Amino acid sequence: MNLAPATALRLTEAPAAAGVLITSLEYIARPHALSDSSLSSWPILRLRHPRLATGALGATLDRAVAYPRVLGLLAVRAAAAACLIFIEFHGLVHIALLATVVVTSAVLTLRGPNGSEGADQVLRMTFCVLLLAALHPATATMQLSLWFLALQAGLAYCASGIYKITSPVWLDGTALTGILGTRRYGHRGLSAVLSAHPELARWASRGVGLLEMLFPLVFIAPPPWLPLFLGVGILFHLGCAGIMRINCFVWAFAALYPAVAYVILSG
């Protein structure tokens, strides 16, 4: 079975847009997380570089990302993402919507440059690639875009897995137990179980690292194995969403799977 490049890019775009929509709505639903009294206080963050706090750039950023104006920026981002989910646009309208997501996402990194997750980084990269493909919608451009996204998926999983199986705190399970014990990503019940059973924590931690490191084998495995690799990946991210409440990871990485499928099925 072959997958047309345009179809694969559309299958990438919709879940990626869903991820952007979810993250935007999460902030809009919790505006206090971006208020001037929060850890993401713009009056404080803008002081990390003089250009962010003075001159024309500083004044422009104040109008865009200061609280509560930043909520309007998030609303624009969410609206553009919602359009990309439900309607397949073409031409200038499509380019404008993709550019809106790219630009607003880049500006919003100023509100939390040290707090973004891997899913946020993947989504920013994905939309940059989608925008480039839309600007030059030739077959070769679409194919190169899909190859880039597929290889990026393999690199992201493999790098994360190698780090885990070579890190002492991941090998002994303390990193996994510690993360699950945090307020933001934690799960009180599971953290308690792993703390009481360190051997289980060790093997669970190593298993996660091994699964991630082995994902690039999808590129050399027989095509009938593709659903197994992608299915395990989806289940892994669904588990992370349920346990650690990082919902966007499901959409961000699932958005790369059509590119992986295109590479495998067109080989």
N, C-alpha and C positions, 0 to 999 in steps of 0.2 A: 504494500500500500504506500503510495506517495502522498506527500503533503505539500501543497503549493506554497511558495514563499509568502505570498500575500495573506493566505489563510493562516499560516503559522504566526505571522506578525499580528494579525487580528486576535488570534487566540492568546497571544502574549499581552496585548494591549488591554483587553477587558479585565483580567484578574489583577494586572498591575494597577489599573485605574481604581479597582475595588479597594486595593490596599491603601492607595492615596486617600480615597474617600473615607475609609474607616479611620485612619490616623487623624485626618482633619476634623471629623465629627467628634472624635474622642476629646480633642482639645477644646472644641466649641462647647461640648457638654460640661467641661471642667475648666471654665475660664480662669478660675483662681490660680491654676497652674502657671499662668503667664502674667499674672498681675504684678504690680510693682513691689508687692510684699513677698513674692515667691522666690525660689532659687533661680528662676529664669527672669528675674527683674531686669528690664531693659536699662533703666538708669544705672545699674551696676555693670551689666554686661558690656555696655557701650564704652566703658572706661578702659577695656583691655587693649584698645588701640586708639591713638589720638584721632585718626581719620574717621572713626566711627562716631566720635563725639563732637567733632567740630566741622566747620565749613559746610559746603553745599551737600556733600555726601551725608554728613551727620544730620543735617536738616531733613534731607530726603528720607533717610532711614527712620527718623523720628515719626514722620508722617505715615510710614508704611508699617513699622513693626512695634511701635510703642503701644502700650496697653491703653485703651481697649481697641485701637485701630487694627492691631494684629488679628483680631477676630474677624474683621472684614476681609483681610487677606486670606485667612483660612477658609472663609465662606466662598470666595472666588475660586480658590483651589479645589474645594469640594464640588462646586458647581461644574467646573471644567471636567473633573474626573467622572462625575455622574453622567455627563453627556457622552463621554467616551465609552462608558460601560454599555449603555442601552442603545446607542445609535452608531452605525458605522459611517463615519464622515469621510469625505474625500476633499482633495484640493486645499484651498486656502483656509477654509473653516477647520479642517483637520489639523493643519499646521498650527493655526492660532491656538487651538485647544491644547495641543501638545506643548507648545511654547509656554502657554500660561502655567501648566503644571511644572515645567522645567524651571521657569523663572521664579515662581512663588516658592517652590521647594528650596531653591538655592538661597533665596532671601531669608526663609524661615530657619535655615541652619544658623543664622546669626543669633537666634534666640536660644540655642542650646548646642553649641559646637562640640561640647564634651559629653552630651547626653544622648546623642542619636544612637539607634540600634543598627545592627547589621541589616535588618530589613529596610530601614530608611535609606541606607547607602545603596542597597541593591535597587530599590525603586528609583532613586535619582539616576543611577547609571542606566537602568532600563529605559527610562523616558528620554534620556539624552540620545540613546541609540534609536529609539522609535522616531524621534524628531528628525534626526539625520536621514533616516530611511524615507520619511515623508517628504523631506526637502528635495530628495533625489530618488524618486520611486522607480528606478531602473531595476531590472531583475538581479543584476550583479550586486547592486547595493543592498537589496533585501537579503540576498543569500549571505553576503559578508556580515550583515547585521545579525542574522540568525546564528551563524557560526560563532561570532563574538559572544553572543549571549549564552550559547550552549557551553562554550569553553569557560566562560566566566562562572557558570554554575558548577562545572567540575572543579575549577580552581578554588571556589569559595568553600565547597564541601571538603576537598582534600586538604587545604591549608588548615581549616579548623580541626579536622581529624588528626593531622600530624602534630599540631600543637598539643592536643589533648593527650595523645599517647606518648608524648615526650616530656610532658610537664609533670613534675613530681606531685603537685597538689591535685592533678587530675588522676594520676595513676593510683594514688592512695585513697581517692574518693572524697578528700576533704573539700575540694573546690565545689563539687556537685552538692554536697551537704550544706556548704556555706551559702551557695546561691539560693538553694531552696529554703534557707533560713532567713533570707532577707525579706523586708517588708514589700518591696516593689515586685520582685520576681518569685517570692517564696510560696511555699505550700506547707503550712504548719504540720499537718498530719504526716506527709511524706518525709519531711525533714526529720521529724521525730523517729520515724521508722529507720531511716538511714543512719541516724546518729546512734540508735540502739543496736544496729547491725552493720558495723563498719565493713565487714567482708562483702555484704550485699552492695554497699555504696561503692566499694572498689570495683566490682565487676560491672555494675551498672554504668559507672563512669567510663570504664575501658570499653564497654560495649558501644556507648554513644560515639566515642572517638573512632572506633574501628568501623562502624557503619558509615560515618562521614568520610573516612579516608578511602573506603572502597567504592564510593559512588562513581568515580571516574571510570571504573571498569565497564560502565554502561556503554562506553564508546567502542569497546572491543568485544563485548558480549554479543551473542547472536540476537538479531532483532526481536525474536519472540520473547526474549527476556526483558524487553523494554518495559512492559506493564509492571513487572515485578519490582524493578528499580524505582520507577516513579511512584508505584503504590506504597512502597516502604517509605519513600521520602514524604509523601503526603501524610501517612500515618504518624511519622516522626514529628512533623510540624503541627499536626492536630493535637498530638500529645503535649507538645510545648505550649500550645494555645490554651489547652484545658488546665494544665498544671501551673504554668508560669504566667498565664494571662498575657501572652505576647501574640495577639491575634494576627497582627500584620505579617508575621513570618510565613503563615500559610499562603497568603496571597502573593507576597513578594517572590518567594521561591517557586511557587506553582506557576507563576508567570513565565519563569524560565524554562519550564518543562516542554512547552510546545517547540521551543528552539532546539532542545535536546532531541525531541522526537523527529523534528525535521532533519537534523544531521544524521540520525541513525537510519531513518527510512529512505533518505535520498542517497545513502552511501552505496 
